[in-house]
Amino acid sequence: MTEDYLHYIWKFQKFDHRNLKTIHAEIVEVKKPGTHNHDSGPDFNEANIYVDGTEWFGSVEIHIQTSDWAKHKHQDDRNYNNVILHVVYEHDQEIYNQNGETIPTIALKEIIDHNAYFSYERFLQKGGDRPCYNKVKNLPKLRIVSTLDEMLVNRMMRKSQFIQDMLLRTNQDWEQVFHQLLFKYLGMKVNDIPMLDLAQRTSYVLLQKNADDLFRLEAMLFGQAGMLNEVILDEYHQKLRSEYLFQKQKHQFQSMTGAEWKFSRMRPPNFPTLRIAQIAAIYSSYQNLFQLIRDKAPVRHLQLVFSAEPSEYWTTHYSFNSESRGHKGNLGKVALQNIIINVIAPFAFYYGRSIGDESFEDYAFLLLESIPGEDNKITRKYEDFQIGVISAKDSQSLIQLHDQLCEKKRCLNCKIGVSLLQS
């Protein structure tokens, strides 16, 4: 028996309610099982239970054995003082809350359908990380669509966690947080930490004030990144260094060492040097980037802003003092789409949630609907859904479904999985 399955049993009340009693023979009537809580705290909140005729409102906690309550130290946690019912598979010891009060407990072992549990176990053993593979086609399309809509919201919330954390650290400075998120994302996983460091050392206010001079922006950013510390035989680099030393004295800058950046095993278009040049170009072309979200700028305008051309040097270089064949210096089509998917849409979504304006959430979803869906090994796994990956809204929903539920075989937390198990 697993706790996940017990959660499913309780959520959908899949047990014999006739003569339902606690371990102390108190008569139990379930009016409302509560809302499933996937965060910290009791497993179900806002439940409505009658115990021996007395009505209770509160939380429900679920364990395999009663003693798990003590193992998890819930008796020392005030968040569990509002638990009105303890639901277990089997009872093995008395438990108490922080106030020393006993908690009504029901044991499900003798009142559930064990054949249904064995069917669930067999279901999990099929289809690798997709037990529902080839069975989804039997479900109504509306069930699949509603599941994916829920996954999209979950994905936006997961991507918003960094935004939420940074808002606390910046005293709710939305513009600075957007600035940091953009830098972090453009650093990719390899250089996201040094890029975030660079964003914190070079505020958006400073970049806005100097937006009329692309060369100065480049000097500030490359200098703060520690990429101008060494003297090399490159005229452009020498001019940047000279400008940065002047700005450093003026603003009392503290630069990075330069050793933080990684170049190995990266495609040249993703080198941090080129990405920093692209950031300078973006700020030079449009000073107040967060205003784009407040104005709900359309995709075409966003692509225009974020495809700003860096200085000519970066059309023949990916890094300093190393000339290459001519290439475009600005962000490519896929990179622009990924900025919308991973930076702008989540930021707009969370901004709307924070200020209570649903129009920004709708804007975030509209952005995702306006760009092509991602074609990768994850999205191709879900061809049996027969809905087509037309837009990024579709692909992001499928990726979240895969990461959050399918890969972990959390079928009991999935509307699709539950529908198939109950069919």
C-alpha positions in Angstrom: 0.0 0.0 0.0 1.2 3.5 -0.8 0.2 6.9 0.6 -0.5 8.1 -2.9 -3.2 5.4 -3.3 -4.7 6.2 0.1 -4.9 9.9 -1.0 -6.8 8.7 -4.1 -9.1 6.5 -2.0 -9.9 9.4 0.3 -10.2 12.0 -2.4 -12.8 10.0 -4.4 -14.2 8.2 -1.3 -13.5 4.7 -2.7 -14.3 2.8 0.4 -17.3 1.3 2.2 -19.1 4.0 4.1 -21.6 1.7 5.7 -21.2 1.6 9.5 -18.0 3.8 9.2 -16.4 4.2 12.6 -13.2 5.3 14.2 -10.9 2.9 15.9 -12.8 3.8 19.1 -16.2 3.0 17.6 -17.2 6.6 17.0 -19.7 6.9 14.1 -18.2 8.9 11.2 -20.0 10.7 8.4 -18.1 12.4 5.7 -19.8 15.5 4.3 -16.8 16.9 2.4 -13.5 15.1 2.2 -11.6 18.4 1.7 -9.4 20.0 -0.9 -6.2 18.1 -1.8 -3.2 19.9 -0.6 0.1 19.3 -2.5 2.1 21.7 -0.5 3.4 21.4 3.1 0.8 20.8 5.9 -2.1 18.4 6.2 -3.0 16.4 3.1 -6.6 17.7 2.8 -7.9 21.1 3.9 -11.5 22.5 4.5 -13.0 19.1 5.2 -16.4 18.7 6.8 -16.8 15.6 9.1 -19.4 14.4 11.6 -17.9 12.3 14.5 -20.6 10.8 16.8 -23.0 13.5 15.7 -20.7 16.5 16.3 -19.8 18.5 13.2 -16.2 19.4 12.6 -14.5 21.6 10.0 -10.8 21.3 9.5 -8.0 19.2 7.9 -7.5 15.5 7.2 -4.1 13.8 7.4 -3.4 10.5 5.7 -0.8 7.8 6.6 -0.2 4.2 6.0 0.1 3.5 9.8 -1.0 5.6 12.7 2.5 5.7 14.0 3.7 7.6 11.0 2.1 10.7 12.6 4.8 10.5 15.4 7.5 9.6 12.9 6.8 12.8 11.0 6.7 14.7 14.3 3.2 16.2 13.6 2.6 16.2 17.3 5.2 19.0 17.6 3.8 21.0 14.6 1.1 23.6 15.3 0.1 23.3 11.6 -1.5 20.0 12.4 -3.6 21.2 15.4 -6.5 21.7 13.1 -6.6 18.0 11.9 -10.1 16.7 12.6 -9.6 13.2 11.2 -6.6 10.9 10.8 -7.1 8.4 7.9 -4.7 5.4 7.9 -4.5 2.0 6.2 -3.9 0.3 9.5 -3.9 1.4 13.2 -0.9 0.6 15.4 -0.7 3.2 18.2 -2.5 6.2 19.7 -1.5 9.6 18.5 -2.0 13.2 19.8 -1.7 16.7 18.5 0.5 19.5 20.0 -2.2 20.2 22.6 -2.2 16.6 23.8 -5.6 15.9 22.3 -6.4 12.6 20.7 -7.4 12.7 17.0 -10.3 10.6 15.7 -8.8 7.9 13.4 -10.3 5.6 10.8 -8.5 2.5 9.4 -9.3 1.7 5.8 -7.6 -1.8 5.5 -10.9 -3.7 5.9 -13.2 -1.4 4.0 -11.4 -0.8 0.6 -11.4 -2.9 -2.6 -8.0 -4.6 -2.7 -8.6 -5.9 -6.2 -8.8 -2.3 -7.4 -5.4 -1.7 -5.8 -3.9 -4.7 -7.5 -5.3 -3.4 -10.8 -3.6 -0.1 -10.1 -0.3 -1.8 -9.5 -0.6 -3.7 -12.8 -1.5 -0.5 -14.5 1.7 1.2 -13.3 3.9 -1.7 -14.5 2.8 -1.1 -18.1 4.1 1.3 -20.7 7.4 2.5 -19.1 6.9 6.1 -17.9 3.5 6.3 -19.7 1.2 3.6 -18.3 -1.7 5.2 -20.1 0.0 4.9 -23.5 -2.4 3.7 -26.2 -5.3 4.0 -23.8 -5.7 7.8 -24.0 -7.5 7.5 -27.3 -10.5 6.0 -25.5 -11.0 9.1 -23.4 -13.1 12.2 -24.3 -10.9 14.9 -25.9 -12.3 17.4 -23.3 -10.7 15.3 -20.5 -7.3 15.6 -22.1 -7.6 19.3 -22.9 -8.7 20.1 -19.3 -5.7 18.2 -18.0 -3.3 20.1 -20.2 -4.9 23.4 -19.2 -4.2 22.5 -15.6 -0.6 21.5 -16.4 0.0 24.9 -18.2 -1.1 26.8 -15.1 1.2 24.6 -12.9 4.1 25.2 -15.3 3.6 28.9 -15.1 3.5 28.7 -11.3 6.7 26.6 -11.2 8.5 29.0 -13.5 7.3 31.9 -11.3 9.0 30.6 -8.2 12.3 32.4 -9.1 10.4 35.6 -9.7 8.6 35.3 -6.3 11.9 34.7 -4.5 13.7 37.6 -6.2 10.8 40.0 -5.4 11.4 39.3 -1.7 15.1 40.0 -2.1 14.6 43.2 -4.1 11.8 44.8 -2.0 9.2 44.1 -4.8 11.2 45.8 -7.5 9.5 44.2 -10.6 11.8 45.9 -13.1 15.0 44.7 -11.4 13.6 41.2 -11.1 12.7 41.1 -14.8 16.2 42.4 -15.5 17.7 39.6 -13.5 15.5 36.9 -15.0 16.4 38.0 -18.5 20.1 37.8 -17.8 19.8 34.5 -16.0 17.9 32.9 -18.9 20.3 34.2 -21.5 23.2 32.6 -19.6 21.5 29.2 -20.1 22.2 26.5 -17.5 25.9 26.7 -18.0 26.3 30.4 -17.2 23.0 31.3 -15.5 24.7 31.9 -12.1 27.4 34.3 -13.4 24.8 36.0 -15.6 22.6 36.6 -12.5 25.7 38.0 -10.7 26.3 40.4 -13.6 22.6 41.5 -13.5 22.9 42.3 -9.8 26.2 44.2 -10.2 24.8 46.2 -13.2 21.3 47.4 -12.4 18.6 48.1 -14.9 18.6 51.8 -13.8 22.2 52.2 -14.8 21.6 50.6 -18.1 18.6 52.8 -18.8 20.5 55.9 -18.0 23.2 55.0 -20.6 20.9 53.5 -23.2 21.7 56.2 -25.7 25.3 54.9 -26.0 25.7 51.2 -27.1 29.4 51.3 -26.7 29.2 52.5 -23.1 26.7 49.8 -22.3 29.0 47.2 -23.7 31.9 48.6 -21.7 30.0 48.5 -18.5 28.7 45.0 -19.0 31.9 43.4 -20.2 33.8 45.2 -17.5 31.5 44.2 -14.7 31.7 40.6 -16.1 35.4 40.7 -15.5 36.1 40.2 -19.3 38.2 43.3 -19.6 40.6 42.6 -16.8 43.3 41.3 -19.1 45.0 43.4 -21.7 44.8 41.7 -25.1 45.8 42.8 -28.6 42.4 43.7 -29.9 41.6 47.4 -30.6 37.9 47.0 -29.8 38.7 45.3 -26.5 41.2 48.0 -25.6 38.7 50.7 -26.2 36.1 48.9 -24.1 38.7 48.5 -21.3 39.6 52.2 -21.4 35.9 53.2 -21.2 35.2 50.8 -18.4 38.1 52.0 -16.3 36.6 55.5 -16.5 33.1 54.3 -15.6 34.5 52.1 -12.8 36.0 55.1 -11.1 32.9 57.1 -11.6 30.4 54.5 -10.2 32.8 52.7 -7.8 32.1 49.4 -9.7 33.2 46.1 -8.3 33.7 43.6 -11.1 33.6 39.8 -11.3 36.9 38.1 -11.7 36.1 36.7 -15.2 36.9 33.2 -14.1 33.2 32.5 -13.5 32.4 32.1 -17.2 32.3 28.8 -19.1 32.9 28.5 -22.8 33.8 24.8 -23.2 31.3 22.4 -24.8 29.1 25.3 -25.9 28.0 26.3 -29.4 29.7 29.7 -30.2 26.3 31.4 -30.6 25.7 30.7 -26.9 29.0 32.1 -25.7 28.6 34.5 -22.8 30.5 37.2 -24.6 28.0 37.3 -27.5 25.1 37.0 -25.1 26.3 40.1 -23.1 26.7 42.0 -26.4 23.1 41.1 -27.3 21.9 42.3 -23.9 23.6 45.6 -24.4 21.9 45.9 -27.8 18.5 45.1 -26.3 18.8 47.8 -23.6 20.1 50.3 -26.2 17.1 49.7 -28.4 14.4 49.7 -25.7 15.2 51.1 -22.2 12.2 50.0 -20.1 11.8 46.3 -20.8 9.3 45.6 -18.1 7.0 48.2 -19.7 6.6 45.8 -22.6 4.7 43.4 -20.3 2.6 46.2 -18.7 1.7 47.3 -22.2 0.9 43.7 -23.2 3.1 44.0 -26.3 2.3 41.6 -29.1 4.7 38.9 -30.2 6.0 40.8 -33.2 7.0 43.8 -31.2 8.7 41.6 -28.6 10.7 39.8 -31.3 11.7 43.2 -32.8 13.0 44.5 -29.4 14.8 41.3 -28.4 16.4 40.8 -31.9 18.3 44.1 -31.6 21.7 44.1 -33.4 24.8 44.4 -31.3 27.8 46.3 -32.6 29.5 45.2 -35.8 32.4 43.6 -34.0 30.0 40.8 -33.0 29.1 39.8 -36.6 32.7 38.5 -37.0 33.4 37.4 -33.4 31.9 35.1 -30.8 34.6 36.0 -28.2 37.3 38.6 -27.9 40.5 38.4 -30.1 39.1 35.4 -32.0 37.7 36.3 -35.4 35.3 34.0 -37.1 33.3 33.7 -40.3 30.6 36.3 -40.7 27.4 35.6 -38.9 24.3 37.3 -37.5 25.1 39.0 -34.2 21.6 39.1 -32.8 19.4 36.5 -31.2 18.1 33.9 -33.6 14.4 32.8 -34.1 14.5 29.9 -31.7 16.2 32.0 -29.0 13.6 34.7 -29.3 10.8 32.2 -29.0 12.4 30.7 -25.9 12.7 34.1 -24.3 8.9 34.5 -24.7 8.3 31.0 -23.3 10.7 31.1 -20.4 10.9 34.8 -19.4 8.1 37.0 -20.7 5.1 34.6 -20.4 5.9 33.4 -16.9 6.6 37.0 -15.8 3.3 38.3 -17.2 1.4 35.4 -15.6 2.9 36.0 -12.1 2.5 39.7 -12.4 -1.2 39.3 -13.1 -1.6 36.9 -10.2 0.2 39.3 -7.9 -1.8 42.4 -8.7 -5.1 40.5 -9.2 -5.5 41.2 -12.9 -6.4 38.1 -14.9 -5.8 40.0 -18.2 -2.1 39.5 -17.7 -2.6 35.7 -17.3 -4.6 35.7 -20.5 -1.8 37.7 -22.2 0.7 35.1 -21.1 -1.3 32.3 -22.6 -1.9 34.3 -25.8 1.8 34.7 -26.2 2.3 31.0 -25.9 -0.4 30.4 -28.4 1.2 32.8 -30.8 4.5 30.9 -31.3 5.1 27.4 -32.7 5.2 24.5 -30.3 8.5 22.8 -29.4 9.4 19.6 -31.1 11.5 17.5 -28.8 11.8 13.9 -27.4 9.3 14.8 -24.7 6.5 16.2 -26.9 6.9 13.4 -29.4 6.1 10.9 -26.6 2.6 12.2 -26.5 1.5 11.7 -30.1 -1.2 9.3 -28.9 -3.0 12.3 -27.4 -4.0 13.2 -30.9 -4.3 16.9 -30.2 -1.2 18.1 -32.1 1.6 20.3 -30.8 0.6 23.4 -32.6 1.7 26.1 -30.3 4.1 26.6 -27.3 1.0 26.4 -25.1 0.6 22.8 -26.2 4.2 21.8 -25.8 4.6 23.5 -22.4 1.6 21.7 -21.1 2.9 18.4 -22.3 6.4 19.0 -20.8 4.8 19.9 -17.4 2.6 16.7 -17.6 5.7 14.6 -18.3 7.9 16.3 -15.6 5.4 16.6 -12.9 3.3 13.4 -13.3 4.2 10.9 -16.0 8.0 10.5 -15.3 7.2 10.0 -11.6 4.2 7.8 -12.3 1.9 10.0 -10.3 -1.1 8.7 -12.2 -3.4 9.1 -9.2 -2.7 12.9 -9.3 -3.5 13.1 -13.0 -7.1 13.5 -14.4 -6.2 11.2 -17.3 -4.8 8.5 -15.1 -7.8 8.7 -12.7 -10.2 8.5 -15.6 -8.6 5.4 -17.0 -8.4 3.7 -13.6 -12.1 4.3 -13.0 -13.2 3.2 -16.4 
